[in-house]
Amino acid sequence: MTGENNKTKLEVDEIKEKLKGIPSVTINGEYYGYLYSCKECQNEILIKTNDGRYGNLGPFYCPVCSAHYYATIDDNNPEPSLYVASYGEQPASLLDCTGRKRSEEIPLLYKAF
């Protein structure tokens, strides 16, 4: 179910229907959907978002355990990935200057119509 920009409206609606019971958070509106596993409570959460300002989406809380995260998006890409890091860390890139993983890349699940 990941990364295919050519999904039909019916396919996107079916994905959304399957995810109805999953806790969700919306950042800047809903255009893209991502499935993320919270690092604190291990629950899957649906992150709904739009393009960010220069890719920055901002902070959000896990709707289950209130863990604090920060999100950015690769909004110059037709199938943008979402990057999530613990709040206080810089998620703008996947790796820091030493090659250490800085944030988690989440592939696009769906793009709304």
Secondary structure, DSSP 8 states (H G I E B T S, - for coil): --S-TT--HHHHHHHHHHTTTS-EEEESSSSEEEEEE-TTT--EEEEEE---BTTEEEEEE-TTT--EEEEEE-TTSSS--EEEEETTS--SSSB-TTS-B-SEEE---EE--
